[in-house]
Amino acid sequence: PHQRALCPLHPFHAAERPVAAPVDGNVAACPNCYCFACDAPVSACRHWRGGEPRVPAHCNAHAGSAEWRTQRSNAKRQRT
């Protein structure tokens, strides 16, 4: 498994800040991709495509963004 941003099959386009809609094809994922924000397989991510008010599209999440790293930490805390 690998983060969507590191997928060898689908190019990833990083946005500096979390945005509501998928960026330039980031919604595409292989079976081994997982959501960086949820730390779960893409198929289990409820926010992969965005669409909810004030919830950014998780397909755009990547480790290079401090905001996404914070969201990932918060999600892990909520699960425990």
Backbone bond lengths (Angstrom), bond angles and torsions (degrees), N, CA, C in turn:
res aa  C-N    CA-C-N  psi(-1)  N-CA   C-N-CA  omega(-1)  CA-C   N-CA-C  phi
1 P - - - 1.467 - - 1.531 111.29 -
2 H 1.316 114.71 151.67 1.461 120.07 179.70 1.522 109.58 -149.05
3 Q 1.328 114.97 157.03 1.461 120.12 174.68 1.520 108.51 -61.88
4 R 1.314 116.54 148.13 1.465 120.66 178.32 1.524 110.34 -55.69
5 A 1.308 118.37 -38.57 1.466 121.61 -178.19 1.522 112.45 -64.17
6 L 1.327 117.78 -19.49 1.468 121.81 -178.55 1.517 113.13 -105.28
7 C 1.321 117.66 11.14 1.465 121.73 -177.12 1.532 110.92 -63.04
8 P 1.340 116.69 128.19 1.461 119.35 179.26 1.532 113.43 -76.35
9 L 1.343 117.40 -12.80 1.463 120.55 -177.36 1.521 114.52 -97.18
10 H 1.325 117.00 -27.87 1.462 120.66 -175.20 1.528 110.31 -125.26
11 P 1.332 117.76 118.10 1.465 120.56 178.58 1.529 110.84 -59.16
12 F 1.317 116.45 143.38 1.453 122.45 -179.50 1.521 109.24 -112.68
13 H 1.324 116.12 138.30 1.457 122.10 179.87 1.525 108.00 -116.72
14 A 1.320 116.18 106.12 1.461 121.43 -175.44 1.519 111.61 -77.38
15 A 1.326 114.67 133.95 1.457 121.95 171.08 1.526 106.40 -106.03
16 E 1.295 116.83 142.75 1.465 120.35 -177.48 1.520 111.72 -64.44
17 R 1.327 116.71 -39.39 1.460 121.13 -177.82 1.530 109.45 -119.19
18 P 1.324 117.97 153.00 1.468 120.51 174.90 1.533 110.33 -60.91
19 V 1.314 116.04 135.42 1.467 121.83 178.57 1.522 109.51 -126.71
20 A 1.329 116.15 159.09 1.464 122.10 -172.91 1.526 113.71 -71.27
21 A 1.320 117.80 -32.52 1.468 120.91 -174.96 1.531 110.98 -109.73
22 P 1.331 116.45 155.46 1.467 119.51 176.30 1.531 111.36 -59.51
23 V 1.313 116.31 141.68 1.462 122.59 178.97 1.527 109.28 -99.00
24 D 1.329 116.45 128.82 1.469 124.09 169.74 1.527 116.76 31.90
25 G 1.301 119.13 56.97 1.463 121.37 174.65 1.513 115.58 82.49
26 N 1.325 119.07 9.06 1.465 120.64 -179.81 1.521 112.98 -65.06
27 V 1.316 117.64 -16.49 1.466 120.24 -179.22 1.541 111.15 -69.25
28 A 1.327 117.86 -24.12 1.469 121.54 178.51 1.523 110.04 -65.44
29 A 1.319 116.16 137.64 1.475 120.56 -178.88 1.518 109.88 -150.89
30 C 1.321 115.37 147.33 1.462 120.20 174.62 1.538 108.42 -89.01
31 P 1.321 118.81 171.20 1.470 120.82 -179.46 1.527 114.45 -62.33
32 N 1.333 117.96 -16.87 1.467 120.81 -179.24 1.525 113.80 -97.42
33 C 1.326 117.53 -0.57 1.465 120.62 -179.94 1.526 110.40 -76.03
34 Y 1.336 115.05 144.31 1.459 119.09 171.52 1.519 109.59 -130.65
35 C 1.318 114.63 158.70 1.453 122.12 -178.31 1.523 109.56 -76.93
36 F 1.310 116.94 123.07 1.459 120.92 178.64 1.528 110.67 -64.45
37 A 1.319 117.71 -39.74 1.468 121.04 -176.89 1.528 112.06 -68.34
38 C 1.328 117.23 -42.04 1.474 121.75 -177.59 1.526 112.81 -90.37
39 D 1.325 116.46 -20.21 1.463 122.25 -172.67 1.530 109.40 57.16
40 A 1.332 114.22 47.76 1.461 122.04 -178.32 1.529 108.63 -143.90
41 P 1.338 117.48 161.21 1.468 118.94 176.02 1.535 110.51 -57.03
42 V 1.314 116.25 149.17 1.465 120.93 179.65 1.528 110.53 -53.34
43 S 1.321 117.50 -39.46 1.468 120.90 -178.33 1.532 112.91 -62.64
44 A 1.321 118.09 -20.03 1.469 121.98 -179.53 1.530 112.80 -98.23
45 C 1.317 117.82 -3.83 1.465 121.54 -177.33 1.524 110.47 -83.75
46 R 1.321 116.59 118.43 1.474 121.75 -179.60 1.520 112.40 -74.71
47 H 1.319 117.74 -19.28 1.460 121.42 -174.33 1.532 112.80 -114.19
48 W 1.319 117.05 22.10 1.460 120.56 -175.42 1.523 112.11 -56.44
49 R 1.308 117.35 -44.82 1.466 121.51 -178.02 1.526 113.13 -95.76
50 G 1.312 117.63 0.83 1.462 120.41 -177.36 1.516 109.95 73.54
51 G 1.325 116.10 -145.02 1.453 120.73 176.34 1.519 115.14 99.09
52 E 1.318 117.96 -17.05 1.461 120.11 177.78 1.520 109.50 -98.02
53 P 1.342 116.50 143.66 1.469 118.60 177.95 1.530 111.72 -58.07
54 R 1.292 116.64 136.45 1.468 124.71 176.43 1.533 113.90 63.33
55 V 1.340 118.16 14.33 1.468 121.04 175.61 1.527 106.96 -120.74
56 P 1.326 118.15 111.24 1.465 119.82 -178.75 1.531 111.69 -70.30
57 A 1.323 114.98 156.64 1.465 121.23 178.09 1.520 109.15 -67.99
58 H 1.318 116.96 118.93 1.460 121.70 -177.23 1.521 112.99 -68.60
59 C 1.327 118.79 -18.55 1.463 120.26 178.34 1.529 111.48 -62.31
60 N 1.322 117.09 -18.96 1.465 121.83 -179.88 1.529 113.08 -91.06
61 A 1.317 117.56 -1.92 1.469 121.40 -174.99 1.532 111.36 -69.47
62 H 1.342 115.00 140.14 1.469 120.12 177.60 1.523 109.55 -155.56
63 A 1.308 116.16 156.69 1.466 122.64 -175.78 1.525 113.34 -69.29
64 G 1.303 118.53 -16.61 1.459 121.54 -178.92 1.523 113.66 -76.68
65 S 1.313 117.77 -6.27 1.458 122.13 -178.50 1.526 110.51 -107.26
66 A 1.322 116.68 124.08 1.470 120.75 178.28 1.521 110.84 -61.47
67 E 1.326 117.65 -36.57 1.471 120.44 -179.81 1.522 111.18 -65.22
68 W 1.339 116.95 -41.34 1.468 119.27 178.22 1.519 110.87 -68.70
69 R 1.320 117.87 -36.56 1.470 120.09 177.60 1.525 110.39 -63.04
70 T 1.317 117.16 -38.11 1.466 121.17 177.13 1.516 110.33 -65.22
71 Q 1.327 117.57 -44.17 1.469 120.58 178.96 1.526 110.53 -61.99
72 R 1.318 116.94 -39.54 1.465 120.74 178.69 1.534 110.50 -63.03
73 S 1.328 117.03 -44.79 1.466 121.18 178.43 1.523 111.80 -61.31
74 N 1.342 115.83 -42.29 1.460 119.78 178.52 1.524 111.69 -64.29
75 A 1.317 117.68 -39.38 1.471 121.17 178.89 1.520 110.77 -64.75
76 K 1.319 116.73 -40.51 1.478 119.93 178.61 1.517 110.69 -64.71
77 R 1.327 117.09 -40.16 1.479 120.66 178.67 1.528 111.44 -63.05
78 Q 1.322 116.24 -39.35 1.472 120.67 -178.98 1.530 111.39 -67.03
79 R 1.315 117.50 -28.79 1.476 120.67 -178.80 1.529 111.90 -77.43
80 T 1.311 117.87 -21.80 1.476 119.50 -175.85 1.507 111.62 -96.48
